[in-house]
Amino acid sequence: MDEKEIKRVASQVAIDFLKREEKVDFVVEEVNFTSSKELTNVFVEGYEKGDKKNKMTVMIDYVNDFEVEGVGSDK
């Protein structure tokens, strides 16, 4: 899977996860890979729809079936 496809899938996983688990409509702003080559995580960054001040980040392991490993938010 190339970088573009990983970002696309990770974004959708983050949107679906936050909708299901947090009842939040998530708007993706960007997806960043970790700087370490040993780690297999991406950070999907964005905000809660209708509340741009509530920034959120979802950490996803793209090698391990796009498993969500953590969520952080400004709230």
C-alpha positions, 0 to 999 in steps of 0.5 A: 500500500502506498503512502497516499492509500495509507492516508486515505484509509487511516482518515476513514478509520479515524472518522468511523471510529470517532463517530462510533465511539465518541459520537463525534463528526470528525473533519480531517485536516491532515495525516502525518507519519511518525518520524521514526522508521521503526514505528508504523503509526500515522496521526490523523489530525482534525477537529469536531465538525461545528467546533473548530476549536476542538482539535483532535488527533487519532493515532493509528497503526497502519501495519496492524489492520489500521488499529486505533491506538489512541485519541487526543482532543482539546476538550 
